[in-house]
Amino acid sequence: MSKFSSPNAFVDPEDSQLVADAKKAPVDPVDYSYTERDVILYNLGIGANEKELQWTYEGDDEFTALPTFGVIPQFAASSGLPLDWLPNFNPAKLLHGEQYLSIKAPIPTSGELVNEARLLEVLDKGKAAAVTIIVETRDKKTGEVIFENQSTVFIRGAGGFGGKRAGKDRGAATAQNAPPKRRPDAVVEEKTLPSQAALYRLSGDSNPLHILPEFAAVGGFDQPILHGLCSMGIAGKHVMKTFGPYSDIKVRFAGVVYPGETLVTEMWKEGGKVVFAAKAKERGTTVLAAAAATLVTETGKAKL
């Protein structure tokens, strides 16, 4: 049985009583079943095309999920974890700040998985709360861990509850990943589709912010925005096509992409890690920062 089942698994002596109690609250596992069709839909959602048969045709000998598919099975578990114990909690003031994905085993192209989500870290930022949720995704039949995700969200107006103000070093999940002061080793540009968000949402994130203009307007946007995890997936695909497979990937969501804009991913190889950043070309806006992926082998070379 996973350590996630223990109510004291993520207890921190620096936590306030409010946070300590929230961490001990029982959380039910969340199942996720999927088929090859779901894998193809996800791959298409982050820009795989009809010529990339290893990602878009289930009969291909090399058919596989792109690595960032790992954020999909856990999504309902992480987004469903209650946060209404925070003071002045308002879901409309929640921002997705960072995402870390570790790929622990080969990704099945179909199967039944089970997700366990827990509060990993809660920080009082004064006028806001920073909450990191950890999710372990296992094969339901074998118990093998396939993915680990750490999702950090910021909730404006929900601070002031006491306790920790600074987070702990969690290795690759919290690395700052400052780009080296040299030209990128590789740059990949990809124009997203005007329908990119409409397609990506079919993989499980049905937030109307990404499809309804009037809802996006309430959030202060001129039009529906692309999902941050979609931008992460596109950039992750750029890393994989350029340097090869990776075992983990982390990004900070620094800005938004509007469907139809061009995502530019700049990459620097630093030993066994690829540091990268992404921007929306048309507006020159950085959308992914503090980002990196750990290569499966350190011999990954840019396929220029």
ChimeraX commands (.cxc) that place a marker at each C-alpha (Angstrom):
marker #1 position 0.00,0.00,0.00 radius 0.5
marker #1 position 1.20,3.49,-0.85 radius 0.5
marker #1 position 2.44,5.83,1.85 radius 0.5
marker #1 position -0.30,8.14,0.58 radius 0.5
marker #1 position -2.74,6.11,2.67 radius 0.5
marker #1 position -1.13,7.27,5.93 radius 0.5
marker #1 position -2.76,10.41,7.38 radius 0.5
marker #1 position 0.68,11.54,8.58 radius 0.5
marker #1 position 2.46,10.99,5.26 radius 0.5
marker #1 position 3.08,14.67,4.56 radius 0.5
marker #1 position 2.93,16.21,8.03 radius 0.5
marker #1 position 5.36,19.10,8.55 radius 0.5
marker #1 position 6.14,20.43,12.05 radius 0.5
marker #1 position 6.20,23.96,10.63 radius 0.5
marker #1 position 2.58,23.74,9.49 radius 0.5
marker #1 position -0.14,25.69,11.27 radius 0.5
marker #1 position -2.89,23.65,12.91 radius 0.5
marker #1 position -5.24,24.57,10.07 radius 0.5
marker #1 position -2.87,23.08,7.50 radius 0.5
marker #1 position -1.96,20.07,9.66 radius 0.5
marker #1 position -5.63,19.13,9.99 radius 0.5
marker #1 position -6.24,19.59,6.26 radius 0.5
marker #1 position -3.28,17.33,5.42 radius 0.5
marker #1 position -4.72,14.54,7.60 radius 0.5
marker #1 position -8.18,14.64,6.03 radius 0.5
marker #1 position -8.98,11.36,4.24 radius 0.5
marker #1 position -9.05,11.52,0.44 radius 0.5
marker #1 position -10.65,8.83,-1.69 radius 0.5
marker #1 position -8.66,7.40,-4.62 radius 0.5
marker #1 position -9.84,8.43,-8.09 radius 0.5
marker #1 position -9.93,5.87,-10.91 radius 0.5
marker #1 position -8.99,6.67,-14.50 radius 0.5
marker #1 position -9.70,4.30,-17.38 radius 0.5
marker #1 position -8.60,5.03,-20.92 radius 0.5
marker #1 position -8.12,3.53,-24.37 radius 0.5
marker #1 position -5.84,4.15,-27.34 radius 0.5
marker #1 position -8.41,6.66,-28.56 radius 0.5
marker #1 position -7.78,8.84,-25.49 radius 0.5
marker #1 position -4.04,8.69,-26.11 radius 0.5
marker #1 position -4.49,9.81,-29.72 radius 0.5
marker #1 position -6.88,12.58,-28.67 radius 0.5
marker #1 position -4.31,13.88,-26.19 radius 0.5
marker #1 position -1.45,13.66,-28.69 radius 0.5
marker #1 position -3.54,15.60,-31.25 radius 0.5
marker #1 position -4.44,18.09,-28.52 radius 0.5
marker #1 position -0.78,19.06,-28.11 radius 0.5
marker #1 position -0.14,19.31,-31.83 radius 0.5
marker #1 position 0.83,15.84,-33.07 radius 0.5
marker #1 position -0.04,15.60,-36.77 radius 0.5
marker #1 position -1.29,13.00,-39.24 radius 0.5
marker #1 position 2.25,12.22,-40.43 radius 0.5
marker #1 position 3.47,11.40,-36.91 radius 0.5
marker #1 position 1.88,7.96,-36.92 radius 0.5
marker #1 position 3.68,6.87,-33.77 radius 0.5
marker #1 position 1.43,9.34,-31.96 radius 0.5
marker #1 position -1.72,9.36,-34.10 radius 0.5
marker #1 position -2.27,5.79,-35.38 radius 0.5
marker #1 position -2.94,2.96,-32.95 radius 0.5
marker #1 position -1.76,0.35,-35.48 radius 0.5
marker #1 position 1.76,1.81,-35.76 radius 0.5
marker #1 position 4.53,-0.43,-34.39 radius 0.5
marker #1 position 5.88,2.51,-32.35 radius 0.5
marker #1 position 2.49,3.81,-31.17 radius 0.5
marker #1 position 2.88,5.59,-27.84 radius 0.5
marker #1 position 1.60,8.41,-25.66 radius 0.5
marker #1 position 3.66,11.57,-25.59 radius 0.5
marker #1 position 5.29,11.79,-22.13 radius 0.5
marker #1 position 3.18,14.68,-20.85 radius 0.5
marker #1 position 0.09,12.48,-21.17 radius 0.5
marker #1 position 1.04,11.81,-17.55 radius 0.5
marker #1 position -0.76,14.99,-16.44 radius 0.5
marker #1 position -4.10,13.67,-17.74 radius 0.5
marker #1 position -4.96,10.66,-15.50 radius 0.5
marker #1 position -4.31,12.69,-12.34 radius 0.5
marker #1 position -6.24,15.80,-13.32 radius 0.5
marker #1 position -9.59,14.95,-11.71 radius 0.5
marker #1 position -7.82,13.86,-8.50 radius 0.5
marker #1 position -5.67,16.99,-8.12 radius 0.5
marker #1 position -8.32,19.49,-9.18 radius 0.5
marker #1 position -10.91,17.76,-7.00 radius 0.5
marker #1 position -8.96,18.01,-3.75 radius 0.5
marker #1 position -10.94,20.33,-1.43 radius 0.5
marker #1 position -9.38,23.72,-0.69 radius 0.5
marker #1 position -12.39,25.36,0.93 radius 0.5
marker #1 position -10.72,25.04,4.35 radius 0.5
marker #1 position -8.52,27.99,3.36 radius 0.5
marker #1 position -9.68,31.41,4.64 radius 0.5
marker #1 position -11.67,33.41,2.06 radius 0.5
marker #1 position -11.29,30.63,-0.50 radius 0.5
marker #1 position -12.66,31.64,-3.89 radius 0.5
marker #1 position -12.10,29.22,-6.79 radius 0.5
marker #1 position -12.29,32.12,-9.23 radius 0.5
marker #1 position -9.08,33.48,-7.68 radius 0.5
marker #1 position -7.12,30.27,-8.18 radius 0.5
marker #1 position -4.15,30.33,-10.57 radius 0.5
marker #1 position -2.17,27.29,-11.73 radius 0.5
marker #1 position 1.41,28.24,-10.92 radius 0.5
marker #1 position 3.66,25.25,-11.59 radius 0.5
marker #1 position 3.52,21.63,-12.70 radius 0.5
marker #1 position 6.00,18.81,-12.18 radius 0.5
marker #1 position 5.60,15.40,-13.80 radius 0.5
marker #1 position 7.80,12.37,-13.14 radius 0.5
marker #1 position 7.40,9.37,-15.43 radius 0.5
marker #1 position 8.14,6.30,-13.32 radius 0.5
marker #1 position 7.41,3.49,-15.80 radius 0.5
marker #1 position 6.56,2.91,-19.47 radius 0.5
marker #1 position 3.21,4.53,-20.27 radius 0.5
marker #1 position 0.52,1.98,-21.18 radius 0.5
marker #1 position -1.43,2.94,-24.31 radius 0.5
marker #1 position -4.64,1.85,-22.56 radius 0.5
marker #1 position -5.51,0.67,-19.10 radius 0.5
marker #1 position -7.05,1.24,-15.70 radius 0.5
marker #1 position -5.18,3.51,-13.31 radius 0.5
marker #1 position -5.86,4.78,-9.81 radius 0.5
marker #1 position -4.80,8.17,-8.43 radius 0.5
marker #1 position -4.12,9.13,-4.83 radius 0.5
marker #1 position -3.90,12.87,-4.13 radius 0.5
marker #1 position -2.63,14.57,-0.99 radius 0.5
marker #1 position -1.65,18.03,0.18 radius 0.5
marker #1 position 2.14,18.13,-0.02 radius 0.5
marker #1 position 2.92,21.72,0.95 radius 0.5
marker #1 position 0.88,24.78,1.92 radius 0.5
marker #1 position 2.54,28.19,2.17 radius 0.5
marker #1 position 1.14,31.41,3.61 radius 0.5
marker #1 position 2.22,34.14,1.22 radius 0.5
marker #1 position 0.48,36.89,3.15 radius 0.5
marker #1 position -2.19,37.96,0.66 radius 0.5
marker #1 position -2.31,34.56,-1.00 radius 0.5
marker #1 position -1.88,30.85,-0.35 radius 0.5
marker #1 position 0.42,28.58,-2.36 radius 0.5
marker #1 position -0.76,24.99,-2.30 radius 0.5
marker #1 position 1.15,22.04,-3.78 radius 0.5
marker #1 position -0.82,18.86,-4.37 radius 0.5
marker #1 position 1.01,15.59,-5.01 radius 0.5
marker #1 position -0.65,12.77,-6.93 radius 0.5
marker #1 position 0.63,9.24,-7.34 radius 0.5
marker #1 position -0.82,7.36,-10.31 radius 0.5
marker #1 position -0.62,3.56,-10.23 radius 0.5
marker #1 position -1.67,0.69,-12.46 radius 0.5
marker #1 position -4.85,-0.54,-10.81 radius 0.5
marker #1 position -4.06,-4.22,-11.43 radius 0.5
marker #1 position -0.34,-4.41,-10.65 radius 0.5
marker #1 position 0.07,-1.47,-8.26 radius 0.5
marker #1 position 3.08,-0.22,-10.24 radius 0.5
marker #1 position 3.60,3.54,-10.00 radius 0.5
marker #1 position 3.38,5.06,-13.49 radius 0.5
marker #1 position 3.39,8.81,-12.75 radius 0.5
marker #1 position 3.94,11.31,-9.97 radius 0.5
marker #1 position 2.59,14.83,-10.38 radius 0.5
marker #1 position 3.08,17.90,-8.21 radius 0.5
marker #1 position 0.69,20.76,-9.01 radius 0.5
marker #1 position 1.16,24.15,-7.37 radius 0.5
marker #1 position -1.74,26.59,-7.32 radius 0.5
marker #1 position -1.96,30.13,-5.95 radius 0.5
marker #1 position -5.19,31.31,-4.37 radius 0.5
marker #1 position -5.36,35.09,-4.16 radius 0.5
marker #1 position -6.93,36.48,-1.01 radius 0.5
marker #1 position -6.56,33.22,0.93 radius 0.5
marker #1 position -3.41,33.99,2.96 radius 0.5
marker #1 position -2.93,35.03,6.55 radius 0.5
marker #1 position -3.50,31.65,8.17 radius 0.5
marker #1 position 0.02,31.29,9.62 radius 0.5
marker #1 position 2.64,28.61,9.25 radius 0.5
marker #1 position 5.29,28.18,6.58 radius 0.5
marker #1 position 6.10,31.02,4.19 radius 0.5
marker #1 position 8.94,29.41,2.24 radius 0.5
marker #1 position 8.91,26.01,0.60 radius 0.5
marker #1 position 11.45,23.22,0.86 radius 0.5
marker #1 position 13.82,22.13,-1.90 radius 0.5
marker #1 position 12.19,19.19,-3.67 radius 0.5
marker #1 position 14.89,18.71,-6.29 radius 0.5
marker #1 position 13.73,18.82,-9.91 radius 0.5
marker #1 position 10.19,19.73,-8.81 radius 0.5
marker #1 position 11.31,23.11,-7.42 radius 0.5
marker #1 position 14.47,23.85,-9.43 radius 0.5
marker #1 position 14.73,27.44,-10.69 radius 0.5
marker #1 position 16.16,26.35,-14.07 radius 0.5
marker #1 position 17.56,29.74,-15.07 radius 0.5
marker #1 position 18.52,29.66,-18.77 radius 0.5
marker #1 position 22.29,29.85,-19.39 radius 0.5
marker #1 position 23.67,33.17,-20.64 radius 0.5
marker #1 position 24.25,31.92,-24.16 radius 0.5
marker #1 position 22.24,31.40,-27.31 radius 0.5
marker #1 position 19.82,28.46,-27.12 radius 0.5
marker #1 position 21.13,25.12,-28.38 radius 0.5
marker #1 position 17.84,24.63,-30.22 radius 0.5
marker #1 position 14.70,26.62,-30.98 radius 0.5
marker #1 position 11.40,25.14,-32.18 radius 0.5
marker #1 position 8.39,27.14,-33.33 radius 0.5
marker #1 position 4.88,25.74,-33.65 radius 0.5
marker #1 position 1.76,27.62,-34.64 radius 0.5
marker #1 position -1.18,26.43,-32.56 radius 0.5
marker #1 position -4.61,25.92,-34.10 radius 0.5
marker #1 position -7.46,28.36,-33.46 radius 0.5
marker #1 position -9.30,25.23,-32.27 radius 0.5
marker #1 position -6.41,24.00,-30.06 radius 0.5
marker #1 position -8.15,24.69,-26.74 radius 0.5
marker #1 position -11.45,23.27,-28.00 radius 0.5
marker #1 position -9.59,20.06,-28.87 radius 0.5
marker #1 position -7.41,19.86,-25.77 radius 0.5
marker #1 position -10.33,20.27,-23.38 radius 0.5
marker #1 position -11.67,16.89,-24.54 radius 0.5
marker #1 position -8.80,15.28,-22.60 radius 0.5
marker #1 position -10.43,16.25,-19.32 radius 0.5
marker #1 position -10.08,19.96,-18.48 radius 0.5
marker #1 position -13.49,21.41,-19.26 radius 0.5
marker #1 position -12.94,24.79,-17.58 radius 0.5
marker #1 position -15.09,27.27,-19.57 radius 0.5
marker #1 position -12.19,29.75,-19.45 radius 0.5
marker #1 position -10.82,27.86,-22.44 radius 0.5
marker #1 position -13.96,27.84,-24.61 radius 0.5
marker #1 position -16.50,30.53,-23.58 radius 0.5
marker #1 position -15.62,34.12,-24.61 radius 0.5
marker #1 position -17.86,35.65,-21.93 radius 0.5
marker #1 position -16.24,33.55,-19.20 radius 0.5
marker #1 position -12.76,34.50,-20.44 radius 0.5
marker #1 position -13.81,38.17,-20.40 radius 0.5
marker #1 position -14.68,37.91,-16.70 radius 0.5
marker #1 position -11.12,36.65,-16.15 radius 0.5
marker #1 position -9.77,39.70,-17.96 radius 0.5
marker #1 position -8.88,37.99,-21.25 radius 0.5
marker #1 position -9.79,39.15,-24.75 radius 0.5
marker #1 position -10.72,35.61,-25.77 radius 0.5
marker #1 position -10.56,32.05,-24.37 radius 0.5
marker #1 position -7.00,31.06,-23.52 radius 0.5
marker #1 position -5.08,27.87,-24.15 radius 0.5
marker #1 position -4.72,25.49,-21.21 radius 0.5
marker #1 position -1.38,25.89,-19.44 radius 0.5
marker #1 position -0.95,22.11,-19.48 radius 0.5
marker #1 position -1.45,22.19,-23.26 radius 0.5
marker #1 position 1.39,24.71,-23.63 radius 0.5
marker #1 position 3.48,22.47,-21.37 radius 0.5
marker #1 position 2.66,19.48,-23.58 radius 0.5
marker #1 position 3.61,21.28,-26.79 radius 0.5
marker #1 position 6.92,22.46,-25.33 radius 0.5
marker #1 position 7.55,18.99,-23.90 radius 0.5
marker #1 position 7.00,17.56,-27.38 radius 0.5
marker #1 position 9.58,20.01,-28.72 radius 0.5
marker #1 position 12.09,18.82,-26.10 radius 0.5
marker #1 position 11.45,15.17,-26.95 radius 0.5
marker #1 position 11.69,15.66,-30.72 radius 0.5
marker #1 position 14.93,17.61,-30.30 radius 0.5
marker #1 position 16.78,15.79,-27.50 radius 0.5
marker #1 position 14.93,12.51,-26.94 radius 0.5
marker #1 position 12.81,11.05,-24.11 radius 0.5
marker #1 position 12.87,12.41,-20.59 radius 0.5
marker #1 position 12.01,11.05,-17.14 radius 0.5
marker #1 position 10.60,14.24,-15.65 radius 0.5
marker #1 position 9.51,17.72,-16.68 radius 0.5
marker #1 position 8.71,20.87,-14.71 radius 0.5
marker #1 position 7.32,24.24,-15.78 radius 0.5
marker #1 position 6.16,27.50,-14.27 radius 0.5
marker #1 position 3.16,29.09,-15.96 radius 0.5
marker #1 position 4.28,32.67,-16.56 radius 0.5
marker #1 position 1.74,33.87,-19.12 radius 0.5
marker #1 position -1.04,32.79,-21.45 radius 0.5
marker #1 position -1.23,31.60,-25.04 radius 0.5
marker #1 position -4.22,32.43,-27.21 radius 0.5
marker #1 position -5.24,29.61,-29.57 radius 0.5
marker #1 position -3.80,30.34,-33.00 radius 0.5
marker #1 position -0.62,31.95,-31.66 radius 0.5
marker #1 position 2.87,30.57,-32.28 radius 0.5
marker #1 position 4.64,28.90,-29.37 radius 0.5
marker #1 position 8.44,29.31,-29.48 radius 0.5
marker #1 position 10.46,26.92,-27.31 radius 0.5
marker #1 position 14.09,27.81,-26.61 radius 0.5
marker #1 position 16.23,24.96,-25.24 radius 0.5
marker #1 position 19.63,24.69,-23.59 radius 0.5
marker #1 position 21.24,21.32,-22.89 radius 0.5
marker #1 position 22.97,21.33,-19.50 radius 0.5
marker #1 position 24.44,17.88,-18.85 radius 0.5
marker #1 position 21.57,15.44,-18.46 radius 0.5
marker #1 position 18.99,18.21,-18.30 radius 0.5
marker #1 position 17.34,20.40,-20.92 radius 0.5
marker #1 position 16.47,23.84,-19.58 radius 0.5
marker #1 position 13.80,25.52,-21.68 radius 0.5
marker #1 position 11.52,28.53,-21.91 radius 0.5
marker #1 position 8.54,29.22,-24.14 radius 0.5
marker #1 position 6.95,32.40,-25.41 radius 0.5
marker #1 position 4.03,33.48,-27.55 radius 0.5
marker #1 position 5.80,34.79,-30.66 radius 0.5
marker #1 position 3.17,37.30,-31.76 radius 0.5
marker #1 position 3.21,39.21,-28.45 radius 0.5
marker #1 position 6.75,38.35,-27.30 radius 0.5
marker #1 position 5.28,37.18,-23.99 radius 0.5
marker #1 position 6.99,34.50,-21.89 radius 0.5
marker #1 position 4.45,31.77,-21.12 radius 0.5
marker #1 position 6.63,29.00,-19.61 radius 0.5
marker #1 position 9.59,29.75,-17.34 radius 0.5
marker #1 position 11.82,28.00,-14.78 radius 0.5
marker #1 position 11.35,24.93,-16.97 radius 0.5
marker #1 position 13.46,21.83,-17.51 radius 0.5
marker #1 position 13.31,18.16,-18.40 radius 0.5
marker #1 position 15.67,15.42,-17.19 radius 0.5
marker #1 position 16.77,13.28,-20.13 radius 0.5
marker #1 position 16.53,9.50,-19.88 radius 0.5
marker #1 position 20.14,9.32,-21.08 radius 0.5
marker #1 position 22.75,12.03,-20.82 radius 0.5
marker #1 position 23.79,11.50,-24.42 radius 0.5
marker #1 position 20.77,13.33,-25.83 radius 0.5
marker #1 position 21.95,15.61,-28.61 radius 0.5
marker #1 position 20.06,18.23,-30.54 radius 0.5
marker #1 position 18.78,16.77,-33.80 radius 0.5
marker #1 position 19.48,19.93,-35.74 radius 0.5
marker link #1:1,2 radius 0.2
marker link #1:2,3 radius 0.2
marker link #1:3,4 radius 0.2
marker link #1:4,5 radius 0.2
marker link #1:5,6 radius 0.2
marker link #1:6,7 radius 0.2
marker link #1:7,8 radius 0.2
marker link #1:8,9 radius 0.2
marker link #1:9,10 radius 0.2
marker link #1:10,11 radius 0.2
marker link #1:11,12 radius 0.2
marker link #1:12,13 radius 0.2
marker link #1:13,14 radius 0.2
marker link #1:14,15 radius 0.2
marker link #1:15,16 radius 0.2
marker link #1:16,17 radius 0.2
marker link #1:17,18 radius 0.2
marker link #1:18,19 radius 0.2
marker link #1:19,20 radius 0.2
marker link #1:20,21 radius 0.2
marker link #1:21,22 radius 0.2
marker link #1:22,23 radius 0.2
marker link #1:23,24 radius 0.2
marker link #1:24,25 radius 0.2
marker link #1:25,26 radius 0.2
marker link #1:26,27 radius 0.2
marker link #1:27,28 radius 0.2
marker link #1:28,29 radius 0.2
marker link #1:29,30 radius 0.2
marker link #1:30,31 radius 0.2
marker link #1:31,32 radius 0.2
marker link #1:32,33 radius 0.2
marker link #1:33,34 radius 0.2
marker link #1:34,35 radius 0.2
marker link #1:35,36 radius 0.2
marker link #1:36,37 radius 0.2
marker link #1:37,38 radius 0.2
marker link #1:38,39 radius 0.2
marker link #1:39,40 radius 0.2
marker link #1:40,41 radius 0.2
marker link #1:41,42 radius 0.2
marker link #1:42,43 radius 0.2
marker link #1:43,44 radius 0.2
marker link #1:44,45 radius 0.2
marker link #1:45,46 radius 0.2
marker link #1:46,47 radius 0.2
marker link #1:47,48 radius 0.2
marker link #1:48,49 radius 0.2
marker link #1:49,50 radius 0.2
marker link #1:50,51 radius 0.2
marker link #1:51,52 radius 0.2
marker link #1:52,53 radius 0.2
marker link #1:53,54 radius 0.2
marker link #1:54,55 radius 0.2
marker link #1:55,56 radius 0.2
marker link #1:56,57 radius 0.2
marker link #1:57,58 radius 0.2
marker link #1:58,59 radius 0.2
marker link #1:59,60 radius 0.2
marker link #1:60,61 radius 0.2
marker link #1:61,62 radius 0.2
marker link #1:62,63 radius 0.2
marker link #1:63,64 radius 0.2
marker link #1:64,65 radius 0.2
marker link #1:65,66 radius 0.2
marker link #1:66,67 radius 0.2
marker link #1:67,68 radius 0.2
marker link #1:68,69 radius 0.2
marker link #1:69,70 radius 0.2
marker link #1:70,71 radius 0.2
marker link #1:71,72 radius 0.2
marker link #1:72,73 radius 0.2
marker link #1:73,74 radius 0.2
marker link #1:74,75 radius 0.2
marker link #1:75,76 radius 0.2
marker link #1:76,77 radius 0.2
marker link #1:77,78 radius 0.2
marker link #1:78,79 radius 0.2
marker link #1:79,80 radius 0.2
marker link #1:80,81 radius 0.2
marker link #1:81,82 radius 0.2
marker link #1:82,83 radius 0.2
marker link #1:83,84 radius 0.2
marker link #1:84,85 radius 0.2
marker link #1:85,86 radius 0.2
marker link #1:86,87 radius 0.2
marker link #1:87,88 radius 0.2
marker link #1:88,89 radius 0.2
marker link #1:89,90 radius 0.2
marker link #1:90,91 radius 0.2
marker link #1:91,92 radius 0.2
marker link #1:92,93 radius 0.2
marker link #1:93,94 radius 0.2
marker link #1:94,95 radius 0.2
marker link #1:95,96 radius 0.2
marker link #1:96,97 radius 0.2
marker link #1:97,98 radius 0.2
marker link #1:98,99 radius 0.2
marker link #1:99,100 radius 0.2
marker link #1:100,101 radius 0.2
marker link #1:101,102 radius 0.2
marker link #1:102,103 radius 0.2
marker link #1:103,104 radius 0.2
marker link #1:104,105 radius 0.2
marker link #1:105,106 radius 0.2
marker link #1:106,107 radius 0.2
marker link #1:107,108 radius 0.2
marker link #1:108,109 radius 0.2
marker link #1:109,110 radius 0.2
marker link #1:110,111 radius 0.2
marker link #1:111,112 radius 0.2
marker link #1:112,113 radius 0.2
marker link #1:113,114 radius 0.2
marker link #1:114,115 radius 0.2
marker link #1:115,116 radius 0.2
marker link #1:116,117 radius 0.2
marker link #1:117,118 radius 0.2
marker link #1:118,119 radius 0.2
marker link #1:119,120 radius 0.2
marker link #1:120,121 radius 0.2
marker link #1:121,122 radius 0.2
marker link #1:122,123 radius 0.2
marker link #1:123,124 radius 0.2
marker link #1:124,125 radius 0.2
marker link #1:125,126 radius 0.2
marker link #1:126,127 radius 0.2
marker link #1:127,128 radius 0.2
marker link #1:128,129 radius 0.2
marker link #1:129,130 radius 0.2
marker link #1:130,131 radius 0.2
marker link #1:131,132 radius 0.2
marker link #1:132,133 radius 0.2
marker link #1:133,134 radius 0.2
marker link #1:134,135 radius 0.2
marker link #1:135,136 radius 0.2
marker link #1:136,137 radius 0.2
marker link #1:137,138 radius 0.2
marker link #1:138,139 radius 0.2
marker link #1:139,140 radius 0.2
marker link #1:140,141 radius 0.2
marker link #1:141,142 radius 0.2
marker link #1:142,143 radius 0.2
marker link #1:143,144 radius 0.2
marker link #1:144,145 radius 0.2
marker link #1:145,146 radius 0.2
marker link #1:146,147 radius 0.2
marker link #1:147,148 radius 0.2
marker link #1:148,149 radius 0.2
marker link #1:149,150 radius 0.2
marker link #1:150,151 radius 0.2
marker link #1:151,152 radius 0.2
marker link #1:152,153 radius 0.2
marker link #1:153,154 radius 0.2
marker link #1:154,155 radius 0.2
marker link #1:155,156 radius 0.2
marker link #1:156,157 radius 0.2
marker link #1:157,158 radius 0.2
marker link #1:158,159 radius 0.2
marker link #1:159,160 radius 0.2
marker link #1:160,161 radius 0.2
marker link #1:161,162 radius 0.2
marker link #1:162,163 radius 0.2
marker link #1:163,164 radius 0.2
marker link #1:164,165 radius 0.2
marker link #1:165,166 radius 0.2
marker link #1:166,167 radius 0.2
marker link #1:167,168 radius 0.2
marker link #1:168,169 radius 0.2
marker link #1:169,170 radius 0.2
marker link #1:170,171 radius 0.2
marker link #1:171,172 radius 0.2
marker link #1:172,173 radius 0.2
marker link #1:173,174 radius 0.2
marker link #1:174,175 radius 0.2
marker link #1:175,176 radius 0.2
marker link #1:176,177 radius 0.2
marker link #1:177,178 radius 0.2
marker link #1:178,179 radius 0.2
marker link #1:179,180 radius 0.2
marker link #1:180,181 radius 0.2
marker link #1:181,182 radius 0.2
marker link #1:182,183 radius 0.2
marker link #1:183,184 radius 0.2
marker link #1:184,185 radius 0.2
marker link #1:185,186 radius 0.2
marker link #1:186,187 radius 0.2
marker link #1:187,188 radius 0.2
marker link #1:188,189 radius 0.2
marker link #1:189,190 radius 0.2
marker link #1:190,191 radius 0.2
marker link #1:191,192 radius 0.2
marker link #1:192,193 radius 0.2
marker link #1:193,194 radius 0.2
marker link #1:194,195 radius 0.2
marker link #1:195,196 radius 0.2
marker link #1:196,197 radius 0.2
marker link #1:197,198 radius 0.2
marker link #1:198,199 radius 0.2
marker link #1:199,200 radius 0.2
marker link #1:200,201 radius 0.2
marker link #1:201,202 radius 0.2
marker link #1:202,203 radius 0.2
marker link #1:203,204 radius 0.2
marker link #1:204,205 radius 0.2
marker link #1:205,206 radius 0.2
marker link #1:206,207 radius 0.2
marker link #1:207,208 radius 0.2
marker link #1:208,209 radius 0.2
marker link #1:209,210 radius 0.2
marker link #1:210,211 radius 0.2
marker link #1:211,212 radius 0.2
marker link #1:212,213 radius 0.2
marker link #1:213,214 radius 0.2
marker link #1:214,215 radius 0.2
marker link #1:215,216 radius 0.2
marker link #1:216,217 radius 0.2
marker link #1:217,218 radius 0.2
marker link #1:218,219 radius 0.2
marker link #1:219,220 radius 0.2
marker link #1:220,221 radius 0.2
marker link #1:221,222 radius 0.2
marker link #1:222,223 radius 0.2
marker link #1:223,224 radius 0.2
marker link #1:224,225 radius 0.2
marker link #1:225,226 radius 0.2
marker link #1:226,227 radius 0.2
marker link #1:227,228 radius 0.2
marker link #1:228,229 radius 0.2
marker link #1:229,230 radius 0.2
marker link #1:230,231 radius 0.2
marker link #1:231,232 radius 0.2
marker link #1:232,233 radius 0.2
marker link #1:233,234 radius 0.2
marker link #1:234,235 radius 0.2
marker link #1:235,236 radius 0.2
marker link #1:236,237 radius 0.2
marker link #1:237,238 radius 0.2
marker link #1:238,239 radius 0.2
marker link #1:239,240 radius 0.2
marker link #1:240,241 radius 0.2
marker link #1:241,242 radius 0.2
marker link #1:242,243 radius 0.2
marker link #1:243,244 radius 0.2
marker link #1:244,245 radius 0.2
marker link #1:245,246 radius 0.2
marker link #1:246,247 radius 0.2
marker link #1:247,248 radius 0.2
marker link #1:248,249 radius 0.2
marker link #1:249,250 radius 0.2
marker link #1:250,251 radius 0.2
marker link #1:251,252 radius 0.2
marker link #1:252,253 radius 0.2
marker link #1:253,254 radius 0.2
marker link #1:254,255 radius 0.2
marker link #1:255,256 radius 0.2
marker link #1:256,257 radius 0.2
marker link #1:257,258 radius 0.2
marker link #1:258,259 radius 0.2
marker link #1:259,260 radius 0.2
marker link #1:260,261 radius 0.2
marker link #1:261,262 radius 0.2
marker link #1:262,263 radius 0.2
marker link #1:263,264 radius 0.2
marker link #1:264,265 radius 0.2
marker link #1:265,266 radius 0.2
marker link #1:266,267 radius 0.2
marker link #1:267,268 radius 0.2
marker link #1:268,269 radius 0.2
marker link #1:269,270 radius 0.2
marker link #1:270,271 radius 0.2
marker link #1:271,272 radius 0.2
marker link #1:272,273 radius 0.2
marker link #1:273,274 radius 0.2
marker link #1:274,275 radius 0.2
marker link #1:275,276 radius 0.2
marker link #1:276,277 radius 0.2
marker link #1:277,278 radius 0.2
marker link #1:278,279 radius 0.2
marker link #1:279,280 radius 0.2
marker link #1:280,281 radius 0.2
marker link #1:281,282 radius 0.2
marker link #1:282,283 radius 0.2
marker link #1:283,284 radius 0.2
marker link #1:284,285 radius 0.2
marker link #1:285,286 radius 0.2
marker link #1:286,287 radius 0.2
marker link #1:287,288 radius 0.2
marker link #1:288,289 radius 0.2
marker link #1:289,290 radius 0.2
marker link #1:290,291 radius 0.2
marker link #1:291,292 radius 0.2
marker link #1:292,293 radius 0.2
marker link #1:293,294 radius 0.2
marker link #1:294,295 radius 0.2
marker link #1:295,296 radius 0.2
marker link #1:296,297 radius 0.2
marker link #1:297,298 radius 0.2
marker link #1:298,299 radius 0.2
marker link #1:299,300 radius 0.2
marker link #1:300,301 radius 0.2
marker link #1:301,302 radius 0.2
marker link #1:302,303 radius 0.2
marker link #1:303,304 radius 0.2
view
